[in-house]
């Protein structure tokens, strides 16, 4: 069964989000109080509904109670954003994500109980920073949400330790999935799964999966650039 989302606010952010979710096979309703905008979206193939985002009756009519999440994409009109969030939380909606345009706006939404506050400009800037960092450091690939697959060249701090003794999952909260090591005599690389008795060596390319914050911490301590 397809995931279902209701998006309140048909500005650039809301429409782009609706379009991408639809491409991923989700059931999406995008809503706005501007009837001309709703008509235009409907002509483009969106499921669109005209409503007032702080009207509980209107919200029930578009099925917010059955949605996997409701996204308050109203950013510029802080009052409407706040009222919509208050109304949704008052209705007992399980998962409410709200867009903020300023730090003050974000703090208000958190205090109102938004389950996640989205700051698009900040998050885009952070993603770009991570991409730029990856170009000069080690490779990172999105895995799921804030989890990443990272390729980290090991320094000497774990040299001689078996994977089991390094306690990568227990202490550092990263899961090793592959080791790539230069062959000692031939111009080639050996690739193998990191068994618990495998000994780690300086210069190994260790592929790990973990939350980006834990991966950053692990790389800072045990990555080649940390030396």
VOBA-1610 file (N, C-alpha, C; in pm, whole numbers, padded with zeros to 5 digits, always signed):
BEGIN
Unk+00084-00120+00000Unk+00000+00000+00000Unk+00088+00124+00000Unk+00056+00218-00088Unk+00139+00338-00101Unk+00129+00425+00024Unk+00240+00487+00058Unk+00238+00584+00168Unk+00154+00704+00126Unk+00089+00765+00225Unk+00000+00877+00195Unk+00045+01001+00270Unk+00056+01113+00198Unk+00101+01238+00257Unk+00007+01351+00218Unk-00015+01443+00311Unk-00089+01565+00284Unk+00007+01682+00303Unk+00016+01766+00203Unk+00106+01881+00207Unk+00023+02008+00210Unk+00044+02090+00312Unk-00029+02216+00327Unk+00062+02330+00281Unk+00024+02395+00172Unk+00106+02502+00117Unk+00162+02462-00017Unk+00121+02532-00122Unk+00161+02496-00257Unk+00258+02597-00316Unk+00352+02642-00232Unk+00461+02724-00283Unk+00564+02634-00350Unk+00679+02691-00382Unk+00781+02615-00455Unk+00823+02490-00378Unk+00847+02504-00247Unk+00890+02391-00167Unk+00783+02281-00165Unk+00658+02320-00138Unk+00551+02221-00129Unk+00528+02148-00259Unk+00531+02220-00370Unk+00508+02158-00500Unk+00623+02065-00538Unk+00746+02107-00513Unk+00860+02021-00543Unk+00856+01894-00459Unk+00819+01909-00332Unk+00807+01793-00244Unk+00698+01699-00294Unk+00584+01756-00331Unk+00473+01674-00381Unk+00513+01600-00508Unk+00583+01670-00596Unk+00624+01607-00721Unk+00718+01490-00700Unk+00815+01509-00610Unk+00913+01402-00586Unk+00848+01283-00515Unk+00761+01310-00417Unk+00693+01200-00349Unk+00606+01121-00446Unk+00542+01192-00538Unk+00460+01124-00638Unk+00546+01036-00727Unk+00664+01085-00766Unk+00756+01005-00848Unk+00799+00879-00775Unk+00804+00886-00642Unk+00844+00770-00561Unk+00728+00675-00534Unk+00613+00704-00592Unk+00500+00615-00581Unk+00408+00641-00463Unk+00422+00756-00399Unk+00339+00790-00284Unk+00208+00853-00329Unk+00109+00842-00243Unk-00022+00906-00263Unk-00015+01042-00195Unk-00022+01150-00273Unk+00002+01284-00221Unk-00115+01376-00255Unk-00158+01451-00154Unk-00254+01559-00176Unk-00186+01690-00137Unk-00180+01785-00229Unk-00120+01914-00200Unk-00233+02016-00189Unk-00230+02097-00083Unk-00341+02185-00049Unk-00296+02331-00037Unk-00388+02421-00070Unk-00360+02563-00058Unk-00494+02637-00052Unk-00492+02760-00003Unk-00616+02837+00004Unk-00643+02919-00123Unk-00545+02922-00213Unk-00559+02998-00338Unk-00626+02910-00443Unk-00752+02938-00480Unk-00823+02851-00575Unk-00759+02849-00714Unk-00703+02960-00757Unk-00637+02963-00888Unk-00515+02872-00890Unk-00440+02874-00781Unk-00321+02789-00771Unk-00361+02642-00769Unk-00468+02610-00697Unk-00514+02473-00691Unk-00561+02425-00829Unk-00630+02511-00901Unk-00674+02476-01036Unk-00555+02449-01127Unk-00453+02533-01117Unk-00333+02516-01198Unk-00264+02384-01166Unk-00254+02350-01037Unk-00190+02225-00997Unk-00269+02104-01047Unk-00402+02113-01038Unk-00486+02004-01086Unk-00465+01981-01235Unk-00451+02090-01310Unk-00428+02078-01454Unk-00292+02016-01485Unk-00200+02029-01390Unk-00068+01969-01407Unk-00065+01822-01366Unk-00176+01773-01313Unk-00183+01632-01277Unk-00169+01603-01129Unk-00158+01706-01046Unk-00149+01686-00902Unk-00287+01658-00844Unk-00292+01583-00735Unk-00412+01578-00653Unk-00407+01702-00565Unk-00499+01793-00585Unk-00493+01923-00518Unk-00627+01956-00457Unk-00623+02024-00341Unk-00747+02058-00272Unk-00735+02199-00215Unk-00843+02274-00227Unk-00848+02409-00171Unk-00898+02401-00027Unk-00823+02459+00067Unk-00865+02459+00206Unk-00796+02571+00283Unk-00849+02596+00402Unk-00782+02682+00500Unk-00708+02590+00595Unk-00578+02609+00606Unk-00493+02513+00678Unk-00520+02509+00828Unk-00592+02608+00882Unk-00623+02606+01025Unk-00769+02568+01051Unk-00836+02516+00950Unk-00976+02475+00963Unk-00981+02323+00979Unk-01016+02276+01099Unk-01016+02133+01126Unk-01109+02057+01033Unk-01223+02118+00998Unk-01316+02053+00906Unk-01256+02032+00769Unk-01190+02135+00718Unk-01124+02122+00588Unk-01016+02015+00592Unk-00940+02014+00702Unk-00830+01917+00715Unk-00883+01774+00720Unk-00991+01754+00793Unk-01051+01620+00798Unk-01099+01578+00660Unk-01153+01673+00584Unk-01208+01641+00452Unk-01102+01591+00355Unk-00976+01635+00371Unk-00870+01587+00281Unk-00798+01465+00338Unk-00842+01418+00455Unk-00790+01292+00507Unk-00662+01299+00586Unk-00640+01408+00660Unk-00515+01417+00737Unk-00505+01307+00842Unk-00620+01259+00892Unk-00618+01156+00996Unk-00566+01022+00944Unk-00574+01001+00813Unk-00529+00875+00753Unk-00390+00886+00691Unk-00330+01004+00697Unk-00201+01025+00632Unk-00087+00969+00716Unk+00017+00921+00648Unk+00139+00879+00718Unk+00209+00999+00780Unk+00195+01115+00717Unk+00250+01239+00771Unk+00180+01355+00703Unk+00169+01464+00777Unk+00119+01590+00722Unk+00235+01689+00726Unk+00261+01752+00612Unk+00373+01847+00603Unk+00316+01987+00590Unk+00347+02072+00688Unk+00309+02212+00682Unk+00419+02284+00605Unk+00397+02304+00476Unk+00499+02362+00388Unk+00484+02513+00376Unk+00397+02571+00459Unk+00378+02717+00458Unk+00497+02779+00530Unk+00580+02850+00458Unk+00699+02904+00521Unk+00693+03052+00546Unk+00659+03129+00444Unk+00668+03274+00453Unk+00562+03334+00546Unk+00443+03277+00549Unk+00335+03326+00634Unk+00344+03253+00768Unk+00419+03312+00863Unk+00444+03244+00989Unk+00315+03218+01066Unk+00222+03315+01063Unk+00098+03299+01138Unk+00019+03178+01087Unk+00007+03166+00957Unk-00065+03052+00900Unk+00004+02920+00932Unk+00136+02922+00927Unk+00214+02803+00959Unk+00190+02760+01104Unk+00194+02856+01195Unk+00174+02828+01337Unk+00032+02777+01363Unk-00068+02843+01304Unk-00207+02803+01326Unk-00234+02664+01270Unk-00176+02634+01156Unk-00194+02501+01097Unk-00134+02394+01187Unk-00016+02421+01240Unk+00050+02324+01328Unk-00029+02303+01456Unk-00077+02412+01516Unk-00160+02402+01636Unk-00284+02318+01609Unk-00351+02344+01496Unk-00473+02273+01463Unk-00448+02124+01443Unk-00342+02091+01371Unk-00310+01950+01346Unk-00277+01876+01475Unk-00195+01936+01560Unk-00161+01871+01686Unk-00283+01859+01775Unk-00371+01960+01770Unk-00495+01953+01847Unk-00587+01843+01800Unk-00576+01807+01673Unk-00657+01698+01618Unk-00597+01562+01648Unk-00478+01562+01707Unk-00413+01435+01739Unk-00344+01369+01622Unk-00307+01447+01521Unk-00238+01390+01404Unk-00102+01336+01450Unk-00072+01214+01412Unk+00044+01145+01466Unk+00178+01202+01425Unk+00192+01244+01300Unk+00323+01291+01253Unk+00305+01420+01174Unk+00353+01529+01230Unk+00342+01660+01167Unk+00483+01715+01145Unk+00516+01742+01019Unk+00643+01804+00984Unk+00613+01946+00940Unk+00692+02042+00987Unk+00663+02182+00957Unk+00787+02254+00907Unk+00767+02333+00802Unk+00876+02410+00743Unk+00894+02541+00818Unk+01020+02577+00845Unk+01052+02705+00910Unk+01145+02785+00821Unk+01131+02918+00826Unk+01218+03004+00745Unk+01320+03079+00830Unk+01299+03083+00962Unk+01393+03150+01052Unk+01412+03065+01176Unk+01516+03096+01253Unk+01539+03023+01378Unk+01424+03044+01476Unk+01371+03166+01481Unk+01259+03194+01571Unk+01137+03113+01531Unk+01109+03109+01403Unk+00998+03029+01351Unk+01016+02883+01388Unk+01137+02831+01372Unk+01165+02691+01404Unk+01141+02663+01552Unk+01186+02752+01639Unk+01168+02732+01783Unk+01020+02731+01821Unk+00942+02819+01761Unk+00798+02823+01789Unk+00733+02691+01747Unk+00768+02642+01629Unk+00709+02517+01580Unk+00746+02399+01669Unk+00869+02397+01718Unk+00910+02289+01810Unk+00829+02296+01939Unk+00811+02416+01991Unk+00735+02431+02115Unk+00588+02391+02096Unk+00539+02405+01975Unk+00400+02367+01946Unk+00384+02217+01927Unk+00495+02145+01923Unk+00488+02000+01914Unk+00512+01941+01778Unk+00560+02020+01681Unk+00591+01963+01550Unk+00691+01849+01567Unk+00664+01737+01501Unk+00749+01620+01517Unk+00885+01638+01449Unk+00887+01720+01347Unk+01014+01756+01283Unk+00999+01894+01224Unk+01101+01977+01243Unk+01104+02110+01184Unk+01204+02108+01069Unk+01159+02154+00953Unk+01241+02150+00833Unk+01287+02292+00800Unk+01417+02308+00786Unk+01474+02435+00743Unk+01541+02411+00608Unk+01468+02426+00498Unk+01520+02383+00367Unk+01654+02444+00330Unk+01670+02576+00350Unk+01797+02639+00312Unk+01913+02583+00393Unk+01891+02568+00523Unk+01998+02516+00609Unk+02031+02372+00573Unk+01927+02289+00555Unk+01952+02149+00524Unk+02020+02133+00389Unk+01981+02214+00292Unk+02046+02209+00161Unk+02193+02250+00173Unk+02218+02352+00256Unk+02356+02397+00276Unk+02440+02288+00342Unk+02381+02218+00441Unk+02454+02111+00509Unk+02484+01996+00413Unk+02384+01960+00328Unk+02408+01853+00231Unk+02518+01890+00134Unk+02518+02017+00089Unk+02622+02062-00003Unk+02759+02058+00065Unk+02765+02100+00191Unk+02891+02096+00265Unk+02945+01954+00273Unk+02855+01858+00299Unk+02897+01719+00308Unk+02945+01667+00172Unk+02878+01709+00063Unk+02921+01667-00069Unk+03059+01724-00103Unk+03079+01853-00070Unk+03207+01915-00097Unk+03317+01852-00014Unk+03283+01820+00112Unk+03380+01753+00199Unk+03417+01617+00143Unk+03317+01546+00088Unk+03341+01414+00033Unk+03436+01419-00086Unk+03434+01530-00161Unk+03522+01541-00278Unk+03668+01550-00237Unk+03695+01601-00117Unk+03833+01618-00074Unk+03871+01520+00036Unk+03773+01451+00093Unk+03802+01352+00196Unk+03764+01214+00143Unk+03681+01144+00214Unk+03642+01011+00172Unk+03500+01013+00116Unk+03465+00911+00043Unk+03337+00906-00026Unk+03223+00877+00071Unk+03112+00951+00055Unk+02991+00925+00131Unk+02876+00905+00034Unk+02792+00809+00064Unk+02672+00787-00016Unk+02553+00780+00078Unk+02441+00845+00042Unk+02321+00833+00125Unk+02277+00688+00132Unk+02237+00644+00250Unk+02192+00507+00270Unk+02043+00504+00298Unk+02002+00576+00402Unk+01859+00592+00431Unk+01847+00702+00536Unk+01768+00806+00504Unk+01755+00917+00599Unk+01889+00980+00628Unk+01927+00986+00756Unk+02054+01043+00797Unk+02165+00939+00804Unk+02136+00818+00755Unk+02238+00713+00756Unk+02314+00712+00623Unk+02444+00682+00632Unk+02531+00689+00514Unk+02616+00564+00502Unk+02654+00535+00378Unk+02760+00439+00351Unk+02886+00520+00327Unk+02988+00497+00408Unk+03110+00578+00401Unk+03231+00489+00372Unk+03324+00545+00296Unk+03451+00479+00268Unk+03560+00557+00339Unk+03622+00495+00437Unk+03718+00565+00522Unk+03853+00492+00516Unk+03958+00569+00485Unk+04092+00511+00484Unk+04146+00517+00627Unk+04178+00401+00683Unk+04215+00393+00823Unk+04356+00444+00849Unk+04372+00515+00961Unk+04506+00552+01006Unk+04562+00439+01091Unk+04661+00466+01172Unk+04730+00360+01247Unk+04667+00329+01381Unk+04563+00400+01419Unk+04511+00385+01555Unk+04445+00250+01581Unk+04395+00186+01476Unk+04335+00054+01492Unk+04426-00056+01439Unk+04549-00022+01404Unk+04642-00117+01343Unk+04663-00239+01434Unk+04651-00355+01374Unk+04676-00478+01447Unk+04558-00530+01526Unk+04449-00456+01531Unk+04332-00501+01605Unk+04241-00584+01514Unk+04187-00689+01571Unk+04085-00763+01499Unk+03956-00683+01500Unk+03872-00707+01401Unk+03746-00634+01392Unk+03666-00650+01521Unk+03666-00770+01578Unk+03592-00793+01703Unk+03645-00707+01816Unk+03777-00694+01826Unk+03837-00616+01935Unk+03817-00466+01915Unk+03803-00423+01791Unk+03783-00280+01764Unk+03645-00233+01809Unk+03551-00327+01826Unk+03416-00295+01875Unk+03354-00180+01797Unk+03358-00192+01665Unk+03310-00083+01580Unk+03162-00053+01603Unk+03082-00158+01618Unk+02939-00135+01639Unk+02909-00098+01784Unk+02974-00167+01878Unk+02943-00147+02018Unk+02988-00011+02070Unk+03108+00031+02032Unk+03164+00156+02086Unk+03149+00274+01992Unk+03156+00248+01862Unk+03159+00359+01766Unk+03033+00367+01681Unk+02944+00271+01695Unk+02811+00275+01632Unk+02817+00283+01479Unk+02917+00218+01421Unk+02924+00203+01276Unk+02936+00054+01245Unk+02876+00012+01135Unk+02876-00129+01097Unk+02970-00151+00979Unk+03077-00230+00995Unk+03169-00255+00883Unk+03106-00350+00782Unk+03120-00318+00654Unk+03060-00402+00551Unk+03160-00452+00448Unk+03276-00386+00435Unk+03374-00428+00334Unk+03510-00368+00368Unk+03614-00446+00341Unk+03753-00395+00351Unk+03817-00409+00214Unk+03883-00302+00169Unk+03961-00305+00046Unk+04106-00275+00085Unk+04198-00367+00048Unk+04337-00356+00093Unk+04431-00380-00025Unk+04531-00296-00035Unk+04631-00315-00142Unk+04709-00443-00118Unk+04722-00522-00225Unk+04796-00647-00214Unk+04943-00618-00185Unk+05006-00692-00094Unk+05144-00660-00054Unk+05248-00675-00163Unk+05223-00758-00264Unk+05325-00782-00366Unk+05280-00749-00508Unk+05152-00747-00531Unk+05103-00724-00667Unk+05030-00590-00674Unk+05025-00534-00794Unk+04955-00407-00816Unk+04806-00432-00830Unk+04747-00472-00721Unk+04603-00495-00722Unk+04550-00479-00580Unk+04419-00480-00567Unk+04356-00465-00436Unk+04274-00590-00405Unk+04278-00628-00281Unk+04196-00739-00234Unk+04071-00681-00167Unk+03959-00744-00193Unk+03832-00702-00133Unk+03774-00820-00057Unk+03731-00795+00068Unk+03677-00905+00147Unk+03587-00850+00257Unk+03497-00936+00302Unk+03409-00899+00411Unk+03486-00894+00542Unk+03454-00799+00628Unk+03528-00783+00754Unk+03481-00881+00861Unk+03531-01004+00852Unk+03500-01101+00957Unk+03554-01056+01092Unk+03497-01110+01199Unk+03533-01064+01334Unk+03681-01088+01366Unk+03743-01187+01302Unk+03884-01217+01330Unk+03979-01150+01230Unk+03924-01073+01139Unk+04008-01004+01041Unk+04084-00891+01109Unk+04213-00879+01080Unk+04297-00776+01140Unk+04295-00650+01055Unk+04274-00537+01119Unk+04272-00409+01049Unk+04413-00356+01031Unk+04437-00291+00916Unk+04570-00242+00883Unk+04564-00096+00842Unk+04671-00019+00870Unk+04674+00120+00823Unk+04664+00124+00671Unk+04586+00218+00619Unk+04567+00230+00476Unk+04451+00150+00422Unk+04393+00061+00505Unk+04274-00011+00462Unk+04163+00087+00427Unk+04091+00058+00321Unk+03967+00129+00293Unk+03856+00050+00361Unk+03800+00107+00465Unk+03695+00040+00540Unk+03561+00103+00505Unk+03470+00023+00452Unk+03336+00070+00422Unk+03247+00043+00543Unk+03182+00148+00591Unk+03096+00134+00708Unk+02961+00199+00680Unk+02858+00153+00751Unk+02726+00216+00748Unk+02696+00268+00888Unk+02645+00391+00895Unk+02611+00448+01024Unk+02544+00583+01009Unk+02492+00634+01120Unk+02438+00769+01120Unk+02550+00867+01087Unk+02519+00970+01010Unk+02624+01059+00962Unk+02706+01120+01075Unk+02643+01148+01190Unk+02717+01206+01302Unk+02818+01105+01358Unk+02775+00979+01368Unk+02865+00875+01419Unk+02977+00848+01319Unk+02943+00851+01189Unk+03045+00831+01086Unk+03147+00944+01090Unk+03099+01069+01107Unk+03191+01183+01117Unk+03287+01166+01234Unk+03232+01126+01349Unk+03315+01108+01468Unk+03418+00998+01446Unk+03374+00887+01385Unk+03465+00776+01360Unk+03576+00817+01264Unk+03539+00891+01159Unk+03639+00933+01061Unk+03740+01030+01123Unk+03691+01121+01206Unk+03782+01216+01270Unk+03885+01145+01357Unk+03844+01035+01419Unk+03935+00965+01511Unk+04023+00863+01439Unk+03966+00790+01345Unk+04037+00678+01287Unk+04065+00692+01137Unk+04017+00802+01076Unk+04045+00823+00935Unk+04187+00872+00913Unk+04237+00847+00793Unk+04376+00880+00763Unk+04405+01027+00784Unk+04306+01115+00759Unk+04327+01259+00773Unk+04333+01302+00919Unk+04295+01213+01010Unk+04300+01249+01152Unk+04441+01245+01207Unk+04534+01187+01135Unk+04670+01179+01186Unk+04742+01311+01170
//
